[in-house]
Amino acid sequence: MTVARPSVPAALPLLGELPRLLLLLLLLCLPAVWADCGPPPAVPNAQPALKGLTSFPENTIITYRCDENFTKIPGKHDSVMCLQDSQWSDIEEFCNQKSCPNPGEIPNGQIDISNGILFGAAISFSCNTGYKLFGPTSSLCLASDSGVQWSDTLPECREIYCPAPPQIDNGIIQGEREHYGYRQSITYLCNRGFTMIGEHSIYCTVNDDEGEWSGPPPACRANSLVSKAPPTVQKPTTVNVRTTEVSPTSQKTTTPNAQATRSTPASRTTKHFHKTTPDKESGTSSGTTHLLSGYTCFTLTGLLGTLVTMGWLT
């Protein structure tokens, strides 16, 4: 069966309607062409969710997401809208690097955070003088499953001690103790009869994180071995003394009063010797009796005179 084709005169009315159809299609397509927006603007450290599209109609909203290890700044917008003039609304940078937590403090040490604590920053550790660092010397702020965190834990600062102080002969260390730290000193004393030669005190210092004493200990030498310093010769000094003239004073002659003692001359005693004859009645010699009486009288008289002379009898 053969399909009949329309004749040319029958198709002429359809050709007359073609301009109207084209105009209608143009009117339907004008809103889409005039209001479409191109790709949204780029935002530092953020990416828009385009879903593979390159053209967006009016009132389309595109939301951004911060890059890895960056976080949204609170209070700032993270999206744009396609406006009627085919332009996107304004947007500011809203993503910032993530920050590691405060590293804390090191007893007897310091933490240098001059580079900040944001993602990628590095901090360094050090100890105060007299202390030695045990552990890492630095740490980095790196990404982790939960965000960002420090790569290393804090170190420890331990006190540096000097070795045992040197002992000395003929002397002691005053107040000796078990440990001596930085700037702590010891004092030496010599035994009796010895003299100290050198510094009486030394203190603990630090060199290359090791403790050492500031100098050698003194020595105690016997006093007989210590050379004596020559005597100091003093220069003669002339002193002007102001003289005072004293007027002569007449002195009276003083005659001591001495108590006079009168001397009584001893009485003289004359001895008479008589011839004795025997007493007929008593049978004794009377001459002998007279002789004894005279001798006794003489003795008593002499003793009495002596006592008077000495002043015992007045």
Contacts in CASP RR format, 6 or more apart in sequence:
PFRMAT RR
TARGET T0000
AUTHOR 0000-0000-0000
METHOD contacts of the structure
MODEL  1
MTVARPSVPAALPLLGELPRLLLLLLLLCLPAVWADCGPPPAVPNAQPAL
KGLTSFPENTIITYRCDENFTKIPGKHDSVMCLQDSQWSDIEEFCNQKSC
PNPGEIPNGQIDISNGILFGAAISFSCNTGYKLFGPTSSLCLASDSGVQW
SDTLPECREIYCPAPPQIDNGIIQGEREHYGYRQSITYLCNRGFTMIGEH
SIYCTVNDDEGEWSGPPPACRANSLVSKAPPTVQKPTTVNVRTTEVSPTS
QKTTTPNAQATRSTPASRTTKHFHKTTPDKESGTSSGTTHLLSGYTCFTL
TGLLGTLVTMGWLT
32 57 0 8 1.000
34 86 0 8 1.000
35 57 0 8 1.000
35 58 0 8 1.000
35 82 0 8 1.000
35 84 0 8 1.000
35 86 0 8 1.000
36 55 0 8 1.000
36 56 0 8 1.000
36 57 0 8 1.000
36 58 0 8 1.000
36 82 0 8 1.000
36 86 0 8 1.000
37 55 0 8 1.000
37 56 0 8 1.000
37 57 0 8 1.000
37 58 0 8 1.000
37 60 0 8 1.000
37 82 0 8 1.000
37 83 0 8 1.000
37 86 0 8 1.000
37 87 0 8 1.000
37 88 0 8 1.000
38 54 0 8 1.000
38 55 0 8 1.000
38 56 0 8 1.000
38 82 0 8 1.000
38 86 0 8 1.000
38 88 0 8 1.000
39 48 0 8 1.000
39 50 0 8 1.000
39 54 0 8 1.000
40 48 0 8 1.000
40 50 0 8 1.000
40 56 0 8 1.000
40 62 0 8 1.000
40 80 0 8 1.000
40 88 0 8 1.000
41 80 0 8 1.000
41 88 0 8 1.000
41 91 0 8 1.000
43 64 0 8 1.000
43 91 0 8 1.000
43 93 0 8 1.000
43 94 0 8 1.000
43 95 0 8 1.000
44 93 0 8 1.000
44 95 0 8 1.000
45 66 0 8 1.000
45 67 0 8 1.000
45 70 0 8 1.000
45 93 0 8 1.000
45 95 0 8 1.000
45 96 0 8 1.000
45 97 0 8 1.000
46 64 0 8 1.000
46 65 0 8 1.000
46 66 0 8 1.000
46 67 0 8 1.000
46 70 0 8 1.000
46 78 0 8 1.000
46 93 0 8 1.000
46 94 0 8 1.000
46 95 0 8 1.000
47 64 0 8 1.000
47 65 0 8 1.000
47 67 0 8 1.000
48 62 0 8 1.000
48 63 0 8 1.000
48 64 0 8 1.000
48 80 0 8 1.000
49 62 0 8 1.000
49 63 0 8 1.000
49 64 0 8 1.000
49 65 0 8 1.000
50 62 0 8 1.000
56 62 0 8 1.000
56 82 0 8 1.000
57 82 0 8 1.000
58 82 0 8 1.000
58 83 0 8 1.000
58 84 0 8 1.000
58 86 0 8 1.000
59 81 0 8 1.000
59 82 0 8 1.000
60 81 0 8 1.000
60 82 0 8 1.000
61 79 0 8 1.000
61 80 0 8 1.000
61 81 0 8 1.000
61 82 0 8 1.000
62 79 0 8 1.000
62 80 0 8 1.000
62 81 0 8 1.000
62 82 0 8 1.000
62 88 0 8 1.000
63 78 0 8 1.000
63 79 0 8 1.000
64 78 0 8 1.000
64 79 0 8 1.000
64 80 0 8 1.000
64 91 0 8 1.000
64 94 0 8 1.000
65 78 0 8 1.000
66 72 0 8 1.000
66 78 0 8 1.000
66 94 0 8 1.000
66 95 0 8 1.000
67 95 0 8 1.000
68 143 0 8 1.000
69 97 0 8 1.000
69 98 0 8 1.000
69 119 0 8 1.000
69 143 0 8 1.000
69 147 0 8 1.000
69 148 0 8 1.000
70 95 0 8 1.000
70 96 0 8 1.000
70 97 0 8 1.000
70 98 0 8 1.000
70 119 0 8 1.000
71 95 0 8 1.000
71 96 0 8 1.000
71 97 0 8 1.000
71 98 0 8 1.000
72 78 0 8 1.000
72 94 0 8 1.000
72 95 0 8 1.000
72 96 0 8 1.000
73 94 0 8 1.000
73 95 0 8 1.000
73 96 0 8 1.000
76 92 0 8 1.000
76 93 0 8 1.000
76 94 0 8 1.000
77 91 0 8 1.000
77 92 0 8 1.000
77 94 0 8 1.000
78 91 0 8 1.000
78 94 0 8 1.000
79 91 0 8 1.000
80 88 0 8 1.000
80 89 0 8 1.000
80 90 0 8 1.000
80 91 0 8 1.000
81 88 0 8 1.000
81 89 0 8 1.000
82 88 0 8 1.000
83 89 0 8 1.000
96 118 0 8 1.000
97 118 0 8 1.000
97 119 0 8 1.000
97 120 0 8 1.000
98 118 0 8 1.000
98 119 0 8 1.000
98 143 0 8 1.000
98 147 0 8 1.000
98 148 0 8 1.000
99 117 0 8 1.000
99 118 0 8 1.000
99 119 0 8 1.000
99 141 0 8 1.000
99 148 0 8 1.000
100 117 0 8 1.000
100 118 0 8 1.000
100 119 0 8 1.000
100 121 0 8 1.000
100 141 0 8 1.000
100 148 0 8 1.000
100 149 0 8 1.000
100 150 0 8 1.000
101 117 0 8 1.000
101 149 0 8 1.000
101 150 0 8 1.000
102 117 0 8 1.000
103 111 0 8 1.000
103 113 0 8 1.000
103 117 0 8 1.000
103 123 0 8 1.000
103 139 0 8 1.000
103 150 0 8 1.000
103 154 0 8 1.000
104 111 0 8 1.000
104 154 0 8 1.000
105 111 0 8 1.000
106 125 0 8 1.000
106 127 0 8 1.000
106 154 0 8 1.000
106 155 0 8 1.000
106 156 0 8 1.000
106 157 0 8 1.000
107 157 0 8 1.000
108 127 0 8 1.000
108 128 0 8 1.000
108 131 0 8 1.000
108 157 0 8 1.000
108 159 0 8 1.000
109 125 0 8 1.000
109 126 0 8 1.000
109 127 0 8 1.000
109 128 0 8 1.000
109 131 0 8 1.000
109 157 0 8 1.000
110 125 0 8 1.000
110 126 0 8 1.000
110 127 0 8 1.000
110 128 0 8 1.000
111 123 0 8 1.000
111 124 0 8 1.000
111 125 0 8 1.000
111 154 0 8 1.000
112 123 0 8 1.000
112 124 0 8 1.000
112 125 0 8 1.000
112 126 0 8 1.000
113 121 0 8 1.000
113 123 0 8 1.000
115 121 0 8 1.000
115 122 0 8 1.000
115 123 0 8 1.000
116 123 0 8 1.000
117 123 0 8 1.000
117 141 0 8 1.000
118 141 0 8 1.000
119 141 0 8 1.000
119 142 0 8 1.000
119 143 0 8 1.000
119 148 0 8 1.000
120 140 0 8 1.000
120 141 0 8 1.000
120 142 0 8 1.000
121 140 0 8 1.000
121 141 0 8 1.000
122 138 0 8 1.000
122 139 0 8 1.000
122 140 0 8 1.000
122 141 0 8 1.000
123 138 0 8 1.000
123 139 0 8 1.000
123 141 0 8 1.000
123 150 0 8 1.000
124 137 0 8 1.000
124 138 0 8 1.000
125 133 0 8 1.000
125 136 0 8 1.000
125 137 0 8 1.000
125 138 0 8 1.000
125 139 0 8 1.000
125 154 0 8 1.000
125 155 0 8 1.000
126 133 0 8 1.000
126 137 0 8 1.000
127 133 0 8 1.000
127 157 0 8 1.000
128 157 0 8 1.000
129 182 0 8 1.000
129 206 0 8 1.000
130 159 0 8 1.000
130 160 0 8 1.000
130 181 0 8 1.000
130 182 0 8 1.000
130 206 0 8 1.000
131 157 0 8 1.000
131 158 0 8 1.000
131 159 0 8 1.000
131 160 0 8 1.000
131 182 0 8 1.000
132 157 0 8 1.000
132 158 0 8 1.000
132 159 0 8 1.000
132 160 0 8 1.000
132 209 0 8 1.000
133 155 0 8 1.000
133 156 0 8 1.000
133 157 0 8 1.000
134 155 0 8 1.000
134 156 0 8 1.000
134 157 0 8 1.000
134 158 0 8 1.000
135 155 0 8 1.000
135 156 0 8 1.000
136 152 0 8 1.000
136 153 0 8 1.000
136 155 0 8 1.000
137 155 0 8 1.000
138 152 0 8 1.000
139 150 0 8 1.000
139 151 0 8 1.000
139 152 0 8 1.000
139 153 0 8 1.000
140 150 0 8 1.000
140 151 0 8 1.000
140 152 0 8 1.000
141 148 0 8 1.000
141 149 0 8 1.000
141 150 0 8 1.000
141 151 0 8 1.000
142 148 0 8 1.000
142 149 0 8 1.000
142 150 0 8 1.000
142 151 0 8 1.000
159 181 0 8 1.000
159 182 0 8 1.000
160 181 0 8 1.000
160 182 0 8 1.000
160 206 0 8 1.000
160 209 0 8 1.000
160 210 0 8 1.000
160 211 0 8 1.000
161 179 0 8 1.000
161 180 0 8 1.000
161 181 0 8 1.000
161 204 0 8 1.000
161 211 0 8 1.000
162 180 0 8 1.000
162 181 0 8 1.000
162 184 0 8 1.000
162 204 0 8 1.000
162 205 0 8 1.000
162 211 0 8 1.000
162 212 0 8 1.000
162 213 0 8 1.000
163 211 0 8 1.000
163 212 0 8 1.000
163 213 0 8 1.000
165 173 0 8 1.000
165 176 0 8 1.000
165 180 0 8 1.000
165 186 0 8 1.000
165 202 0 8 1.000
165 213 0 8 1.000
165 217 0 8 1.000
166 213 0 8 1.000
166 216 0 8 1.000
166 217 0 8 1.000
167 173 0 8 1.000
167 217 0 8 1.000
168 188 0 8 1.000
168 217 0 8 1.000
168 218 0 8 1.000
168 219 0 8 1.000
168 220 0 8 1.000
169 219 0 8 1.000
169 220 0 8 1.000
170 190 0 8 1.000
170 191 0 8 1.000
170 194 0 8 1.000
170 220 0 8 1.000
170 221 0 8 1.000
170 222 0 8 1.000
171 188 0 8 1.000
171 189 0 8 1.000
171 190 0 8 1.000
171 191 0 8 1.000
171 194 0 8 1.000
171 220 0 8 1.000
172 188 0 8 1.000
172 189 0 8 1.000
172 191 0 8 1.000
173 186 0 8 1.000
173 187 0 8 1.000
173 188 0 8 1.000
173 189 0 8 1.000
174 186 0 8 1.000
174 187 0 8 1.000
174 188 0 8 1.000
174 189 0 8 1.000
175 186 0 8 1.000
175 187 0 8 1.000
176 186 0 8 1.000
180 186 0 8 1.000
180 204 0 8 1.000
181 204 0 8 1.000
181 211 0 8 1.000
182 204 0 8 1.000
182 205 0 8 1.000
182 206 0 8 1.000
182 211 0 8 1.000
183 203 0 8 1.000
183 204 0 8 1.000
183 205 0 8 1.000
184 203 0 8 1.000
184 204 0 8 1.000
185 201 0 8 1.000
185 202 0 8 1.000
185 203 0 8 1.000
185 204 0 8 1.000
186 201 0 8 1.000
186 202 0 8 1.000
186 203 0 8 1.000
187 200 0 8 1.000
187 201 0 8 1.000
188 196 0 8 1.000
188 200 0 8 1.000
188 201 0 8 1.000
188 217 0 8 1.000
188 218 0 8 1.000
188 220 0 8 1.000
189 196 0 8 1.000
189 200 0 8 1.000
190 196 0 8 1.000
190 220 0 8 1.000
191 220 0 8 1.000
193 222 0 8 1.000
193 223 0 8 1.000
194 220 0 8 1.000
194 221 0 8 1.000
194 222 0 8 1.000
194 223 0 8 1.000
195 220 0 8 1.000
195 221 0 8 1.000
195 222 0 8 1.000
195 223 0 8 1.000
195 226 0 8 1.000
196 218 0 8 1.000
196 219 0 8 1.000
196 220 0 8 1.000
197 218 0 8 1.000
197 219 0 8 1.000
197 220 0 8 1.000
197 221 0 8 1.000
197 226 0 8 1.000
198 218 0 8 1.000
198 219 0 8 1.000
199 215 0 8 1.000
199 218 0 8 1.000
200 218 0 8 1.000
202 213 0 8 1.000
202 214 0 8 1.000
202 215 0 8 1.000
202 216 0 8 1.000
202 217 0 8 1.000
203 213 0 8 1.000
203 214 0 8 1.000
204 211 0 8 1.000
204 212 0 8 1.000
204 213 0 8 1.000
204 214 0 8 1.000
205 211 0 8 1.000
205 212 0 8 1.000
205 213 0 8 1.000
205 214 0 8 1.000
206 212 0 8 1.000
261 311 0 8 1.000
263 308 0 8 1.000
263 309 0 8 1.000
264 305 0 8 1.000
264 308 0 8 1.000
264 309 0 8 1.000
266 301 0 8 1.000
266 302 0 8 1.000
266 305 0 8 1.000
266 306 0 8 1.000
266 309 0 8 1.000
267 301 0 8 1.000
267 302 0 8 1.000
267 305 0 8 1.000
269 294 0 8 1.000
269 297 0 8 1.000
269 298 0 8 1.000
269 301 0 8 1.000
269 302 0 8 1.000
271 294 0 8 1.000
271 295 0 8 1.000
271 298 0 8 1.000
273 291 0 8 1.000
274 287 0 8 1.000
274 290 0 8 1.000
274 291 0 8 1.000
275 287 0 8 1.000
276 285 0 8 1.000
276 286 0 8 1.000
276 287 0 8 1.000
276 288 0 8 1.000
276 290 0 8 1.000
276 291 0 8 1.000
277 285 0 8 1.000
277 286 0 8 1.000
277 287 0 8 1.000
278 284 0 8 1.000
278 285 0 8 1.000
278 286 0 8 1.000
279 285 0 8 1.000
279 286 0 8 1.000
304 313 0 8 1.000
307 313 0 8 1.000
308 314 0 8 1.000
END
